[in-house]
Amino acid sequence: MTTSLLKEKKAIKMDDPNKVLWSILETVTDPEIPVLTVVDLGIVRNAFLRQDGEAEVVITPTYSGCPAMNTIEVNIRAALQDHGYTRVQVTTVLSPAWTTDWLSDQAREKLREYGIAPPQAQSLDKMALFQEVREVPCPRCGSQHTQMVSQFGSTACKAMYRCKDCLEPFDYFKCH
């Protein structure tokens, strides 16, 4: 354990041992979007220390079949074990399904700063089926003058866009 986290764990343990788990989880990044943590993404549904001392973390994939989920589970286990939790249970739940509404405001800002347009209120995927593609603001220059290049971006949860003003390509985090 790092000294600061060890001190924090000892200090918090009397009040709420679960806060320590959450603080550790806030350091576990998403393997596909490393600027976001699993907490930022909202895929950590719950984290708590059981009475028998086992740490349990409940996660929901961003979509069914997300290839990053195995890596995320391994990284969660490793982070908790690195901080002294020898018994760790990671449980995946599929219902209710994850939604982009679970992204924190901080996550949306981090996406924008990283060059990925955060999801908007309505799903572009469904609108695109009817040729009603909404313009997404460019995360680099802020222009609304953008165009979808492909429904499929660098990962399955993103679409590829291009700004017609600054001419830069960018990913858009699709709504779910």
Contacts in CASP RR format, 6 or more apart in sequence:
PFRMAT RR
TARGET T0000
AUTHOR 0000-0000-0000
METHOD contacts of the structure
MODEL  1
MTTSLLKEKKAIKMDDPNKVLWSILETVTDPEIPVLTVVDLGIVRNAFLR
QDGEAEVVITPTYSGCPAMNTIEVNIRAALQDHGYTRVQVTTVLSPAWTT
DWLSDQAREKLREYGIAPPQAQSLDKMALFQEVREVPCPRCGSQHTQMVS
QFGSTACKAMYRCKDCLEPFDYFKCH
1 9 0 8 1.000
1 82 0 8 1.000
1 83 0 8 1.000
1 84 0 8 1.000
2 83 0 8 1.000
5 20 0 8 1.000
5 23 0 8 1.000
5 24 0 8 1.000
5 83 0 8 1.000
8 20 0 8 1.000
8 23 0 8 1.000
9 20 0 8 1.000
9 83 0 8 1.000
12 19 0 8 1.000
12 20 0 8 1.000
13 20 0 8 1.000
17 49 0 8 1.000
18 47 0 8 1.000
18 48 0 8 1.000
18 49 0 8 1.000
20 83 0 8 1.000
21 47 0 8 1.000
21 48 0 8 1.000
21 49 0 8 1.000
21 55 0 8 1.000
21 57 0 8 1.000
21 80 0 8 1.000
21 85 0 8 1.000
22 39 0 8 1.000
22 44 0 8 1.000
22 47 0 8 1.000
24 79 0 8 1.000
24 80 0 8 1.000
24 83 0 8 1.000
25 37 0 8 1.000
25 38 0 8 1.000
25 39 0 8 1.000
25 44 0 8 1.000
25 47 0 8 1.000
25 57 0 8 1.000
25 76 0 8 1.000
25 79 0 8 1.000
26 37 0 8 1.000
26 39 0 8 1.000
26 40 0 8 1.000
27 37 0 8 1.000
27 79 0 8 1.000
28 37 0 8 1.000
28 38 0 8 1.000
28 39 0 8 1.000
28 72 0 8 1.000
28 75 0 8 1.000
28 76 0 8 1.000
28 79 0 8 1.000
29 35 0 8 1.000
29 36 0 8 1.000
29 37 0 8 1.000
29 38 0 8 1.000
29 75 0 8 1.000
30 36 0 8 1.000
30 37 0 8 1.000
30 38 0 8 1.000
30 40 0 8 1.000
30 41 0 8 1.000
30 68 0 8 1.000
30 72 0 8 1.000
31 68 0 8 1.000
31 71 0 8 1.000
31 72 0 8 1.000
31 75 0 8 1.000
32 68 0 8 1.000
32 155 0 8 1.000
32 157 0 8 1.000
33 41 0 8 1.000
33 111 0 8 1.000
33 114 0 8 1.000
33 116 0 8 1.000
33 155 0 8 1.000
35 110 0 8 1.000
35 111 0 8 1.000
35 113 0 8 1.000
35 114 0 8 1.000
36 107 0 8 1.000
36 110 0 8 1.000
36 111 0 8 1.000
38 44 0 8 1.000
38 59 0 8 1.000
38 72 0 8 1.000
38 75 0 8 1.000
38 76 0 8 1.000
39 104 0 8 1.000
40 103 0 8 1.000
40 104 0 8 1.000
40 106 0 8 1.000
40 107 0 8 1.000
40 110 0 8 1.000
41 62 0 8 1.000
41 102 0 8 1.000
41 103 0 8 1.000
41 107 0 8 1.000
42 60 0 8 1.000
42 98 0 8 1.000
42 102 0 8 1.000
42 103 0 8 1.000
42 104 0 8 1.000
42 107 0 8 1.000
43 59 0 8 1.000
43 60 0 8 1.000
43 61 0 8 1.000
43 62 0 8 1.000
43 72 0 8 1.000
43 98 0 8 1.000
43 102 0 8 1.000
44 57 0 8 1.000
44 58 0 8 1.000
44 59 0 8 1.000
45 58 0 8 1.000
45 59 0 8 1.000
45 60 0 8 1.000
45 93 0 8 1.000
46 56 0 8 1.000
46 57 0 8 1.000
46 58 0 8 1.000
47 55 0 8 1.000
47 56 0 8 1.000
47 57 0 8 1.000
47 58 0 8 1.000
48 55 0 8 1.000
48 56 0 8 1.000
49 55 0 8 1.000
49 56 0 8 1.000
50 56 0 8 1.000
52 87 0 8 1.000
53 87 0 8 1.000
54 87 0 8 1.000
54 88 0 8 1.000
54 89 0 8 1.000
55 80 0 8 1.000
55 85 0 8 1.000
55 87 0 8 1.000
55 88 0 8 1.000
55 89 0 8 1.000
56 88 0 8 1.000
56 89 0 8 1.000
56 90 0 8 1.000
56 91 0 8 1.000
57 76 0 8 1.000
57 80 0 8 1.000
57 88 0 8 1.000
57 89 0 8 1.000
57 90 0 8 1.000
57 91 0 8 1.000
58 91 0 8 1.000
58 92 0 8 1.000
58 93 0 8 1.000
59 69 0 8 1.000
59 72 0 8 1.000
59 73 0 8 1.000
59 76 0 8 1.000
59 90 0 8 1.000
59 91 0 8 1.000
59 92 0 8 1.000
59 93 0 8 1.000
60 92 0 8 1.000
60 93 0 8 1.000
60 94 0 8 1.000
60 96 0 8 1.000
60 97 0 8 1.000
60 98 0 8 1.000
61 69 0 8 1.000
61 92 0 8 1.000
61 94 0 8 1.000
61 98 0 8 1.000
62 98 0 8 1.000
62 157 0 8 1.000
62 176 0 8 1.000
63 98 0 8 1.000
63 156 0 8 1.000
63 157 0 8 1.000
63 176 0 8 1.000
64 94 0 8 1.000
64 97 0 8 1.000
66 156 0 8 1.000
66 157 0 8 1.000
67 156 0 8 1.000
69 92 0 8 1.000
73 90 0 8 1.000
73 92 0 8 1.000
76 88 0 8 1.000
76 90 0 8 1.000
77 88 0 8 1.000
77 90 0 8 1.000
80 88 0 8 1.000
81 88 0 8 1.000
97 176 0 8 1.000
98 176 0 8 1.000
99 176 0 8 1.000
100 119 0 8 1.000
100 173 0 8 1.000
100 174 0 8 1.000
100 175 0 8 1.000
100 176 0 8 1.000
103 111 0 8 1.000
103 118 0 8 1.000
103 119 0 8 1.000
103 173 0 8 1.000
107 118 0 8 1.000
108 118 0 8 1.000
108 119 0 8 1.000
109 118 0 8 1.000
111 117 0 8 1.000
111 118 0 8 1.000
111 139 0 8 1.000
111 173 0 8 1.000
112 118 0 8 1.000
112 139 0 8 1.000
113 139 0 8 1.000
114 139 0 8 1.000
115 139 0 8 1.000
115 140 0 8 1.000
115 170 0 8 1.000
115 171 0 8 1.000
116 139 0 8 1.000
116 158 0 8 1.000
116 170 0 8 1.000
116 171 0 8 1.000
116 172 0 8 1.000
116 173 0 8 1.000
117 136 0 8 1.000
117 137 0 8 1.000
117 138 0 8 1.000
117 139 0 8 1.000
117 161 0 8 1.000
117 170 0 8 1.000
117 171 0 8 1.000
117 172 0 8 1.000
117 173 0 8 1.000
118 139 0 8 1.000
118 173 0 8 1.000
119 172 0 8 1.000
119 173 0 8 1.000
119 174 0 8 1.000
119 175 0 8 1.000
119 176 0 8 1.000
120 134 0 8 1.000
120 136 0 8 1.000
120 175 0 8 1.000
121 175 0 8 1.000
122 134 0 8 1.000
122 175 0 8 1.000
123 174 0 8 1.000
123 175 0 8 1.000
123 176 0 8 1.000
124 133 0 8 1.000
124 134 0 8 1.000
124 136 0 8 1.000
124 148 0 8 1.000
124 159 0 8 1.000
124 172 0 8 1.000
124 174 0 8 1.000
124 175 0 8 1.000
125 151 0 8 1.000
125 159 0 8 1.000
125 174 0 8 1.000
125 175 0 8 1.000
127 133 0 8 1.000
127 134 0 8 1.000
128 148 0 8 1.000
128 151 0 8 1.000
133 147 0 8 1.000
133 148 0 8 1.000
135 144 0 8 1.000
135 145 0 8 1.000
135 146 0 8 1.000
135 147 0 8 1.000
136 146 0 8 1.000
136 148 0 8 1.000
136 161 0 8 1.000
136 172 0 8 1.000
137 143 0 8 1.000
137 144 0 8 1.000
137 146 0 8 1.000
138 144 0 8 1.000
138 145 0 8 1.000
138 146 0 8 1.000
138 161 0 8 1.000
138 163 0 8 1.000
138 165 0 8 1.000
138 166 0 8 1.000
138 168 0 8 1.000
138 170 0 8 1.000
139 170 0 8 1.000
140 163 0 8 1.000
140 166 0 8 1.000
140 168 0 8 1.000
140 170 0 8 1.000
141 163 0 8 1.000
141 165 0 8 1.000
141 166 0 8 1.000
141 168 0 8 1.000
142 163 0 8 1.000
143 163 0 8 1.000
143 164 0 8 1.000
143 165 0 8 1.000
143 166 0 8 1.000
145 163 0 8 1.000
145 164 0 8 1.000
145 165 0 8 1.000
146 161 0 8 1.000
146 162 0 8 1.000
146 163 0 8 1.000
146 164 0 8 1.000
147 161 0 8 1.000
147 162 0 8 1.000
147 164 0 8 1.000
148 159 0 8 1.000
148 160 0 8 1.000
148 161 0 8 1.000
148 172 0 8 1.000
149 160 0 8 1.000
149 161 0 8 1.000
149 162 0 8 1.000
149 169 0 8 1.000
150 159 0 8 1.000
150 160 0 8 1.000
151 159 0 8 1.000
152 159 0 8 1.000
152 160 0 8 1.000
153 159 0 8 1.000
153 160 0 8 1.000
153 171 0 8 1.000
154 160 0 8 1.000
154 171 0 8 1.000
155 171 0 8 1.000
157 173 0 8 1.000
157 174 0 8 1.000
157 176 0 8 1.000
158 171 0 8 1.000
158 172 0 8 1.000
158 173 0 8 1.000
158 174 0 8 1.000
159 171 0 8 1.000
159 172 0 8 1.000
159 174 0 8 1.000
160 169 0 8 1.000
160 170 0 8 1.000
160 171 0 8 1.000
160 172 0 8 1.000
161 169 0 8 1.000
161 170 0 8 1.000
161 171 0 8 1.000
161 172 0 8 1.000
162 168 0 8 1.000
162 169 0 8 1.000
162 170 0 8 1.000
163 169 0 8 1.000
163 170 0 8 1.000
END
